[in-house]
Amino acid sequence: MNDRKTVDLDHGWEFMQRGITKLKRILEGLPEPQFSSEDYMMLYTTIYNMCTQKPPHDYSQQLYDKYREAFQEYITSTVLPSLREKHDEFMLRELVKRWANHKVMVRWLSRFFHYLDRYFIARRSLPGLNEVGLTCFRDQVYQELKGKVKDAVISLIDQEREGEQIDRALLKNVLDIFVEIGMSQMDQYENDFEEFMLKDTADYYSRKASNWILEDSCPDYMLKAEECLRREKDRVSHYLHFSSEPKLLEKVQNELLSVYETQLLEKEHSGCHALLRDDKVEDLSRMYRLFSKIPKGLDPISNIFKQHVTNEGTTLVKQAEDAASNKKAEKRDIVGQQEQVFVKKIIELHDKYLTYVNDCFTNHTLFHKALKEAFEIFCNKGVAGSSNAELLATFCDNILKKGGTEKLSDEAIEETLEKVVKLLAYISDKDLFAEFYRKKLARRLLFDKSANDEHERSILTKLKQQCGGQFTSKMEGMVTDLTLAKENQSSFEEYLANNPNVNPGIDLTVTVLTTGFWPSYKSFDLNLPAEMVKCVEVFRDFYQTKTKHRKLTWIYSLGTCNVLGKFEPKTIELIVTTYQASALLLFNSSDRLSYQEIMSQLNLSDDDVVRLLHSLSCAKYKILTKEPNTKTISPTDYFEFNSKFTDKMRRIKIPLPPVDEKKKVIEDVDKDRRYAIDASIVRIMKSRKVLGYQQLVMECVEQLGRMFKPDVKAIKKRIEDLITRDYLERDKDNANLFRYLA
């Protein structure tokens, strides 16, 4: 079995040489029959035998060396000469062909010499046959030609950038050599080609950008930049390695966008300001797409956006101010018409730019922040002495009350209220809005002016979501109160029906409210006429049957009466306030009364008497005549019932001159703020025990910021007050340090 004939090295290698020569001829395209399976087996067996002979006839090491030499000889004699005589694209084509042939040669020879791979190479930890074959090409061909190849490839890429047609498949094959030659490492591709290609790309686009920035408008420049980026991506997908994409795009973006960002955005007639001004939505979207890819690229755009929105809003404020000044000159009511126009314009502005944020800037937080900051600037400016908190509350009132100036469908009302609540988020004095809104809600509810209960509840829900439950708790209480009051009235009517002997003789409707929910109203001890006194007593008796522990406080200033005026021409029904009715009923027992007599009999203040007498004797309906016949009321005037009065209507409403409640609302809010600051300071100090002045002020501002922006002076004043009331004390050694006194 072991009488196998020994194959010596020269004889064996001569046989192998013939096989290798045949392989080379096939690769060179010379007429040569293909390898048969017998040929392959003979070559494989020869190597096997030469490697498995007993020493000193084991030629594994020599064959391993000759394997390498076979490649080196072929490259030196055939491959390099064919490449050296060609240039540019022809050289690239030859290189691709030679690399493909070389891989075939490696594949065939490594199969012939396979036994080496399995045993000799594995035991000695030597480079494998495949690696040796590829290394030969790398060391002899690639190292010599890589510079020329790189230059030729980059030249073709630049030609393509200039619009020429090139053979993309050829470039793909050439660049694959850079990748494959690295044998699962990217070093060759990155160091010998990519680095130079990226530098060339930067230079190319730097030249282009320096011309375009001078010649093109901002939109045209961006179109070119976007097209360049698209083409570079296309380049990667066709022939560059995918790992080049981020680096390549980063270079293009840097040269086309980062370098010229300021110049581009601030172009006089076509920059970012102009695009916003002219509503160029598509261009703005493109701007966002391009600059969102570069680090901090969106910051300048969001700043310009913020500045633009701020300017637009400030212009609206100025227009409203000017319009208000004109109205003052014309002696018309400012709040009432002004806020309608102004708030509507602010809502439209918000709608417009919120759409920009959502659509052009894909909801990016940076632009939401810019929009918020811009609106906070001008939404807290106020118009003609009215804060935006008041204007918003009046705007809501106009929408929600019967006969408001706006005639909107239910859907439109819902939508508008939603937008108003969004605007409220930008207003720092939310507590002021709440108080104004509460006042107006009270009037709508008490005087049955509310157009739709559903809308009233809907806006409260929206406000609750936006500002929290505490914000709307009193308002929700008011709405609930009205429902309970109606039930109460039904019970009263039942009570009267069941007790005929207590009938007051006048139709009486009483709305019982909970003091804590409603705005505070002046409650004077008005001297009611006898007819009304009986009504009050009857209701009080009824109410005591329901509850023993509640005290009724009568707010006559909110009451209304329907009084029949028997004038000589005809009887007219007069709709008046309780004050006006009380004054008119005095004339049932006296023909002529002086100002002083009316005042003492009614027990009212000067201001209230002047207002009600003015409404009855100097306004549109002169139910009373006065001496002297002037347009103003003075304490020396006398009044008589005007029996000659008539009107084409059978029923008329005589309004009282409106009272400016703004001052009182602001006073109430200031008082509430003092309590809120006190509570906040005590809360903070209770948990911290000891705290410095700056830290205390900061935490206090942070805690209260959701409802209003507390003034630092006010906080300081409240701290001093809490010290005098022994809630806090100053540290003996450090005046800026406070301690909590439990």
Buried (B, 14 or more C-beta within 10 A) or exposed (E): EEEEEEBEEEEBBEBBEEBBEBBBEBBEEEEBEEBEEEBBEBBBEBBBBBBEBEEEBBBBEBBBEBBBEBBEBBBEEBBBEBBEEBEEBEBBBBBBBBBEBBBEBBEBBBBBBEBBBEEBBEEEEBBEBBBBBBBBBBEBBBEEBBEBBBEBBBBBBBEBBEEEEBBBEBBBBBBBBBBBBBBEEBEBBBEBBBEBBBEBBBEBBBEBBEEBBEEBBBBEBBBBBBEBBEEBBEBBEEBBBEBBBEBBBBBBBBBBBBBBBEBBBBBEEBBBBBBBEEEBBEBBBBBBBBBBBBEEBBEBBBBBBBBBBBBBBBEBBEBBBEBBEEBEEEEEEBBBBBBBBBBBBBBEBBEEBBEBBEEBBEEBEBBBEBBBBBBBBBBBBBBBEBBBBBBBBBBBBBBBBEEBEEEEEEEEBBBBBEBBBBBBEBBBBBBBBBBBBBBBBBBBBBEEBBBBEEBBEBBBEBBBEBBEEEBBEBBBBBBEBBEEBEEBBEBBEEBBEEEEEBEBEEEBEBBBBBEEBBBEBEEBEBBBBEBBEBBBEBBEEBBEEEEEEEEEEBBBBBBBBEBEBEBEEEEBEBBBBBBBBBBBBBBEEEEEBBBEBBBEBBEBEEEBBBBBBBBBBBBEBBBBBBEEEEEEBEEEBBBBBBEEBEBEEEEBEBEBEEEEBBEBBBEBBEEBBBEBBBEBBBEBBEEBEEBBBEBBBBBBBEBBEEBBEBEEEBBEEBBEBBBEEEBBEBEEEEEEBBBBEE
